[in-house]
């Protein structure tokens, strides 16, 4: 019986604690704070200078965006890839990826 208790105790100790390398909820990923600029990640309109936080569901990103002339990419700001964002038929600029900053 004591062997079972010892095995159980060792198993609980090995599985129950943390190694200390898990990120904390407020840990920064990029080390750069977002400035509410176009293509910064967001969760609400209030986080954007444009007051337009848009979820691009198929691309899995939610970013501050800007209005543009439909299908004219030159009316969108440059994204983190160095190219203009894409202007869709609804007149919303979509970047290839969100800016690398922390919210």
C-alpha positions as CSV (number, residue, x, y, z in Angstrom):
1,X,0.0,0.0,0.0
2,X,2.8,2.5,0.8
3,X,4.1,2.1,-2.8
4,X,0.8,3.2,-4.3
5,X,0.7,6.2,-2.1
6,X,4.3,7.1,-3.1
7,X,3.6,6.7,-6.8
8,X,0.5,8.8,-6.5
9,X,2.4,11.5,-4.7
10,X,5.2,11.6,-7.2
11,X,2.7,11.6,-10.1
12,X,0.8,14.5,-8.6
13,X,4.0,16.5,-8.0
14,X,5.1,15.9,-11.5
15,X,1.8,16.9,-13.1
16,X,0.4,19.4,-10.7
17,X,2.9,22.2,-10.7
18,X,4.1,24.6,-13.3
19,X,7.6,24.7,-14.7
20,X,7.5,28.5,-14.5
21,X,7.8,28.9,-18.3
22,X,4.2,29.4,-19.1
23,X,3.3,32.9,-20.2
24,X,1.5,35.1,-17.7
25,X,-1.8,36.7,-18.9
26,X,-0.2,40.1,-19.1
27,X,3.0,38.9,-20.8
28,X,3.9,40.8,-23.9
29,X,4.4,38.8,-27.1
30,X,6.2,41.4,-29.2
31,X,7.6,43.9,-26.7
32,X,6.1,46.8,-28.6
33,X,2.8,48.4,-27.5
34,X,0.1,48.9,-30.1
35,X,-0.6,52.6,-30.9
36,X,-4.1,52.1,-32.3
37,X,-2.8,52.5,-35.8
38,X,-4.3,50.9,-38.9
39,X,-3.7,47.2,-38.9
40,X,-2.9,47.0,-35.2
41,X,-4.7,44.1,-33.5
42,X,-7.9,45.1,-31.6
43,X,-11.0,43.7,-29.9
44,X,-13.2,46.9,-30.0
45,X,-13.7,50.0,-32.1
46,X,-12.5,52.2,-29.2
47,X,-9.0,50.7,-29.6
48,X,-8.6,52.2,-33.1
49,X,-7.8,55.7,-34.2
50,X,-10.2,55.0,-37.1
51,X,-12.9,53.7,-34.7
52,X,-13.1,50.7,-36.9
53,X,-12.0,47.3,-35.5
54,X,-12.8,44.6,-38.0
55,X,-12.7,40.8,-37.8
56,X,-11.5,39.1,-40.9
57,X,-12.8,35.7,-39.9
58,X,-11.4,33.7,-42.8
59,X,-7.9,35.1,-42.1
60,X,-8.2,34.7,-38.4
61,X,-7.2,38.4,-37.6
62,X,-9.1,41.3,-36.0
63,X,-7.4,44.6,-36.7
64,X,-8.0,48.3,-36.8
65,X,-8.8,49.1,-40.4
66,X,-9.5,52.0,-42.7
67,X,-11.9,52.9,-45.5
68,X,-10.7,52.7,-49.1
69,X,-11.9,52.8,-52.6
70,X,-13.2,49.3,-53.5
71,X,-10.7,47.2,-55.4
72,X,-8.1,50.0,-55.4
73,X,-5.4,48.7,-53.1
74,X,-3.4,51.9,-53.3
75,X,-6.0,53.6,-51.2
76,X,-5.0,51.3,-48.3
77,X,-2.1,51.9,-46.0
78,X,1.0,49.8,-46.2
79,X,0.8,46.7,-44.0
80,X,3.6,44.8,-42.1
81,X,4.7,43.0,-45.2
82,X,5.5,46.4,-46.9
83,X,2.7,46.1,-49.4
84,X,-0.6,48.0,-49.5
85,X,-3.5,46.3,-47.7
86,X,-6.2,44.8,-49.9
87,X,-9.3,46.9,-50.5
88,X,-12.4,44.7,-50.7
89,X,-15.7,45.4,-52.4
90,X,-17.1,46.8,-49.1
91,X,-14.4,49.5,-49.0
92,X,-12.5,48.0,-46.1
93,X,-8.7,47.6,-46.1
94,X,-7.4,44.2,-45.1
95,X,-3.7,43.5,-44.3
96,X,-1.9,40.3,-45.1
97,X,-1.2,40.1,-41.3
98,X,-1.8,42.2,-38.2
99,X,1.0,44.6,-37.0
100,X,3.4,42.9,-34.5
101,X,2.4,44.8,-31.4
102,X,0.9,44.0,-27.9
103,X,-2.5,45.2,-26.8
